[in-house]
């Protein structure tokens, strides 16, 4: 197992909450991490038909089997169990008593917030981050391979190609999760929708245009997009609320949570083709944003990632809210630093004034240095720019 940065967060939450919830996309390593951190607890998967039937038919006796607590996997498959779990953990008063994992945010989190409010510490686990891969000496040595392969653990602990793995992942996801979350009549149309979302990763979300390109209404596009969000396939970056004297765009930006999956959906079948691919810049931006998101989620922090763009085209790719202020981050995929890359950050600093903190630029090169008041980071040093560090 590759050590996960979320481990200390899970251990910390288990000391202060009777229930710990671990959510994330399928195959992100939730079960492996839960078993590792809570190795003394019995593990039960509610994907098992017998276990699920027992939990549904006699939840009280089901829970009585676990005097030392348990790891209950895919608990969204049995949401009725949560009501019984509430009374069980209240009566016992044991911190870190039960660990719940799940892959579907909506079903699980709605149940948790309704029945276990105040009793739950939650961690969202996305695929492996670059920092975790580097620490385990499994990180790709070049940027193209990093963008092509992504971070799903299976691609680093099995002898399987990204082409084979992603093809089966998408097929399984569509055939299984989509049918559970939403009634899609035409699965091939939904697969087209997912591919069109990949083509828009890093762009402002326009539901009308997205729906038209897929032959569906904007209402259906919004509904389908919510399914992708619920399954941690995509994430929306919201515009920052401060206008600094300018009119702002109100639409969010769409990003895939794993750059390798986005690359596969775009038809990229080898790392070398990324040198000249038209989507390279968007994929690099997707990679950087997903890494920043993983940093915060692994630490148990609120997402607090935004972008800023006004009506005349001034833009900052990422804004991070921190105690020190707003950290602006510009993202450039080029491997050679260009002096005009910092122009947008300098302009934004004038707008933000004292609210601006430590502007940074991440680019596709390897050198890290400071340039005209802006900290420049090579892509492989991305983890060092987080205000969490």
C-alpha positions in Angstrom: 0.0 0.0 0.0 1.2 3.5 -0.9 1.0 5.6 2.4 -1.7 8.2 2.2 -1.5 11.8 3.4 -5.0 11.5 4.8 -3.9 9.0 7.4 -3.2 11.5 10.2 -6.5 13.2 9.5 -8.4 10.0 9.9 -6.5 9.2 13.1 -7.2 12.7 14.4 -11.0 12.6 13.7 -11.3 9.1 15.2 -10.2 10.7 18.5 -13.0 13.2 18.5 -16.0 11.6 16.7 -17.8 8.3 17.3 -18.2 7.9 13.5 -15.7 8.6 10.8 -16.9 8.7 7.2 -14.5 8.2 4.3 -15.9 9.1 0.9 -14.4 9.3 -2.6 -14.5 7.9 -6.1 -14.5 4.2 -6.7 -11.0 2.7 -6.8 -9.4 5.7 -5.0 -8.1 3.5 -2.1 -10.8 4.1 0.5 -11.2 0.5 1.6 -7.4 -0.1 1.6 -6.9 3.0 3.8 -9.7 2.2 6.2 -8.4 -1.3 6.7 -4.9 -0.1 7.3 -5.7 2.7 9.7 -8.3 0.7 11.6 -6.8 -2.7 11.3 -8.1 -3.8 14.7 -11.7 -3.4 13.6 -13.9 -6.0 11.8 -14.4 -5.2 8.1 -17.8 -5.7 6.5 -18.8 -4.8 3.0 -22.4 -4.0 2.4 -21.9 -4.8 -1.3 -22.1 -8.4 0.0 -25.8 -9.4 -0.6 -25.9 -11.5 2.6 -24.5 -8.8 4.8 -26.8 -6.2 3.2 -29.8 -8.4 3.7 -28.9 -8.9 7.3 -28.5 -5.2 7.9 -31.8 -4.4 6.2 -33.8 -7.1 7.9 -32.4 -6.9 11.4 -30.2 -3.8 11.9 -30.1 -4.1 15.7 -28.7 -7.6 15.7 -26.4 -6.7 12.8 -24.7 -3.9 14.9 -24.6 -6.1 18.0 -22.0 -8.2 16.2 -19.4 -5.5 16.6 -18.6 -4.8 20.2 -15.3 -3.2 19.2 -16.9 -1.3 16.3 -16.3 -2.0 12.6 -15.4 -0.7 9.2 -18.6 -0.7 7.2 -17.8 -0.4 3.5 -20.2 1.0 0.8 -22.7 1.9 3.6 -24.8 4.0 1.1 -26.2 0.6 0.0 -28.0 0.4 3.3 -29.0 3.9 4.3 -31.6 2.6 6.8 -28.7 1.4 9.0 -27.7 4.9 9.8 -30.7 5.6 12.0 -29.9 2.5 14.1 -26.2 3.5 14.2 -27.1 6.9 15.7 -28.7 5.3 18.8 -25.9 2.7 19.0 -23.0 5.2 19.1 -24.9 7.5 21.4 -25.4 4.7 23.9 -21.8 3.5 23.7 -20.1 7.0 23.6 -16.9 5.5 22.1 -14.8 7.7 19.8 -13.8 6.2 16.5 -16.3 3.5 17.1 -17.5 3.0 13.5 -15.8 3.8 10.2 -18.1 4.2 7.2 -17.0 4.3 3.6 -18.9 5.1 0.4 -18.5 6.1 -3.2 -21.8 8.0 -3.8 -21.8 11.4 -2.1 -25.5 12.1 -2.3 -27.0 8.9 -0.8 -24.4 8.6 1.9 -23.9 12.3 2.9 -27.7 13.0 2.9 -28.2 10.1 5.3 -25.2 11.1 7.5 -26.3 14.8 7.8 -29.9 13.8 8.6 -29.2 11.1 11.2 -25.6 11.4 12.4 -25.2 15.2 12.6 -22.6 16.2 15.2 -21.3 12.6 15.5 -19.3 12.4 12.3 -15.8 13.4 11.2 -15.5 13.2 7.4 -12.6 12.8 5.0 -12.9 12.9 1.2 -10.2 10.7 -0.5 -9.4 11.4 -4.1 -6.8 9.4 -6.1 -3.2 9.5 -5.3 -1.6 12.9 -5.2 1.9 13.7 -6.6 3.3 14.0 -3.1 2.2 10.5 -2.2 3.6 9.0 -5.4 6.9 10.8 -4.9 7.2 9.7 -1.3 6.7 6.1 -2.4 9.1 6.5 -5.3 6.4 5.6 -7.8 5.9 9.0 -9.3 6.4 9.4 -13.1 9.6 11.3 -13.9 8.1 13.4 -16.7 5.1 15.6 -16.9 3.5 13.9 -20.0 3.3 10.6 -18.2 1.9 12.3 -15.1 -0.9 13.8 -17.1 -1.5 10.6 -19.1 -1.6 8.2 -16.1 -3.3 10.2 -13.4 -3.5 9.0 -9.8 -5.7 6.0 -9.4 -3.8 3.5 -7.2 -4.4 0.5 -9.5 -2.2 2.1 -12.1 0.7 2.0 -9.7 0.3 -1.3 -7.9 -0.8 -3.5 -10.8 0.6 -4.5 -14.2 -2.2 -2.8 -16.2 -2.1 -0.1 -18.8 -4.0 3.2 -18.4 -5.9 2.4 -21.7 -7.2 -1.0 -20.4 -7.9 0.3 -16.8 -9.8 3.5 -17.8 -11.9 1.7 -20.4 -13.1 -0.8 -17.8 -13.5 1.9 -15.1 -15.8 4.0 -17.3 -17.8 1.0 -18.5 -18.3 -0.2 -14.9 -19.1 3.3 -13.7 -21.7 3.9 -16.3 -23.3 0.4 -16.1 -23.4 0.4 -12.3 -23.3 3.7 -10.6 -25.3 5.7 -13.1 -28.1 3.2 -13.0 -28.1 3.5 -9.2 -28.1 7.3 -9.1 -30.2 8.3 -12.1 -32.5 6.7 -14.7 -30.5 7.2 -17.9 -32.4 5.7 -20.9 -29.5 5.9 -23.4 -26.2 5.0 -21.7 -24.2 5.7 -24.9 -25.6 9.3 -24.8 -24.4 9.6 -21.2 -21.0 8.4 -22.2 -20.9 11.0 -24.9 -21.8 13.6 -22.2 -18.9 12.4 -20.0 -16.5 12.8 -22.9 -17.8 16.3 -23.7 -17.3 17.2 -20.1 -13.7 16.1 -20.4 -13.3 18.3 -23.4 -14.4 21.3 -21.2 -12.2 20.6 -18.2 -10.6 23.9 -17.2 -13.3 25.9 -18.9 -16.3 28.0 -17.7 -19.4 25.8 -17.4 -22.1 26.5 -20.0 -24.9 24.0 -19.5 -26.8 25.2 -22.5 -23.9 24.7 -24.8 -22.9 21.4 -23.1 -26.4 20.0 -23.4 -26.8 21.1 -27.1 -23.6 19.3 -28.0 -24.9 16.1 -26.5 -28.5 16.4 -27.8 -30.0 17.0 -24.3 -31.6 19.9 -22.5 -29.7 22.2 -20.1 -31.9 20.8 -17.3 -30.8 17.2 -18.1 -27.2 18.4 -18.5 -27.4 19.9 -15.0 -28.8 16.7 -13.6 -26.2 14.5 -15.3 -23.4 16.8 -14.1 -24.7 16.4 -10.5 -24.2 12.6 -10.9 -20.6 13.1 -12.0 -20.0 15.4 -9.0 -21.7 12.9 -6.7 -19.3 10.2 -7.9 -16.2 12.4 -7.6 -15.6 12.3 -11.4 -15.7 16.1 -11.7 -15.5 19.1 -9.4 -16.8 22.7 -9.9 -14.5 25.6 -9.0 -16.7 28.5 -8.0 -15.9 32.2 -8.8 -14.7 34.2 -5.9 -17.3 36.5 -4.5 -15.2 39.6 -4.2 -15.3 41.9 -7.2 -12.5 44.3 -6.4 -14.4 47.0 -8.2 -15.1 44.9 -11.3 -18.1 43.0 -12.6 -17.5 39.2 -12.3 -18.5 36.2 -14.3 -20.9 34.0 -12.3 -20.5 30.6 -13.9 -18.2 28.0 -12.2 -15.3 26.3 -14.0 -15.5 22.5 -14.6 -12.5 20.2 -13.7 -12.0 16.5 -13.7 -10.8 15.1 -10.4 -8.3 12.9 -12.2 -6.3 14.2 -15.1 -5.5 10.7 -16.4 -9.2 9.9 -16.7 -9.8 13.2 -18.6 -7.0 12.4 -21.0 -8.3 9.0 -21.7 -11.8 10.4 -22.4 -10.2 12.8 -24.8 -8.9 9.9 -26.8 -5.2 10.3 -25.7 -3.7 6.8 -25.8 0.0 7.5 -25.2 2.0 10.0 -23.2 4.1 11.3 -26.1 1.1 12.6 -28.0 0.6 15.2 -25.2 3.6 17.2 -26.5 1.4 18.5 -29.4 -2.1 17.9 -28.2 -4.5 20.9 -28.2 -5.8 20.0 -24.8 -2.4 19.9 -23.1 -2.8 23.3 -21.4 -6.3 22.4 -20.1 -5.0 19.0 -18.8 -2.1 20.6 -17.0 -4.5 23.1 -15.4 -6.7 20.2 -14.4 -3.7 18.4 -12.9 -2.7 21.5 -10.8 -6.3 22.2 -9.6 -6.9 18.6 -8.6 -3.6 18.5 -6.7 -4.5 21.6 -4.8 -7.9 20.1 -4.0 -6.3 16.9 -2.8 -4.0 18.8 -0.5 -6.9 20.4 1.3 -9.1 17.3 1.4 -6.3 15.1 2.7 -5.7 17.6 5.6 -9.5 17.6 6.4 -9.8 21.2 5.4 -12.6 23.0 3.6 -12.1 23.2 -0.2 -11.9 27.0 -0.3 -10.6 27.0 -3.8 -11.9 29.6 -6.2 -11.0 31.4 -9.4 -11.4 35.1 -10.3 -12.4 36.6 -13.6 -14.0 39.9 -14.4 -16.1 41.0 -17.4 -13.1 42.5 -19.3 -11.0 39.4 -19.2 -8.8 39.9 -16.1 -8.4 36.5 -14.6 -6.6 34.4 -11.8 -6.7 30.7 -12.3 -7.0 29.8 -8.6 -7.6 31.7 -5.4 -7.0 30.0 -2.1 -8.5 31.5 1.0 -6.2 31.3 4.0 -5.7 33.0 7.4 -2.9 35.1 5.8 -5.1 36.3 2.9 -6.0 35.4 -0.6 -3.3 33.4 -2.4 -3.5 33.8 -6.2 -2.1 31.1 -8.4 -1.5 31.3 -12.1 -1.1 28.1 -14.1 1.0 27.8 -17.3 1.8 24.5 -19.1 4.9 25.8 -20.9 8.2 24.3 -19.8 10.2 27.6 -20.3 9.3 30.6 -18.1 8.1 33.7 -20.0 8.4 37.1 -18.3 4.8 38.1 -19.2 3.3 35.1 -17.4 3.2 37.2 -14.1 1.3 40.1 -15.7 -2.1 38.8 -14.6 -0.9 38.2 -11.0 0.5 41.7 -10.8 -2.7 43.2 -12.1 -4.7 41.2 -9.6 -2.5 42.3 -6.8 -3.4 45.9 -7.6 -7.1 45.1 -7.4 -6.8 43.0 -4.2 -4.3 45.3 -2.3 -3.7 44.1 1.2 -5.8 41.0 0.8 -3.3 39.5 -1.6 -0.9 37.0 -0.1 2.1 35.2 -1.7 1.1 35.1 -5.4 2.4 32.0 -7.1 2.8 30.6 -10.6 3.0 26.9 -11.4 4.4 25.9 -14.8 5.4 22.9 -16.8 9.1 23.3 -16.2 11.3 21.9 -13.3 13.0 25.0 -11.8 11.5 26.8 -8.8 12.5 30.4 -8.0 11.2 33.8 -7.2 10.6 36.3 -10.0 9.5 39.9 -9.4 7.6 39.2 -6.1 6.0 36.0 -7.5 7.0 32.5 -6.3 7.5 30.3 -9.4 7.1 26.6 -8.9 8.0 23.8 -11.3 5.2 21.2 -11.7 7.1 18.6 -9.6 7.3 21.0 -6.6 3.6 21.7 -6.6 3.0 20.5 -3.0 5.3 23.1 -1.6 3.1 26.1 -2.6 0.1 25.1 -0.4 -0.6 27.6 2.5 -1.3 24.4 4.6 2.4 23.7 4.7 
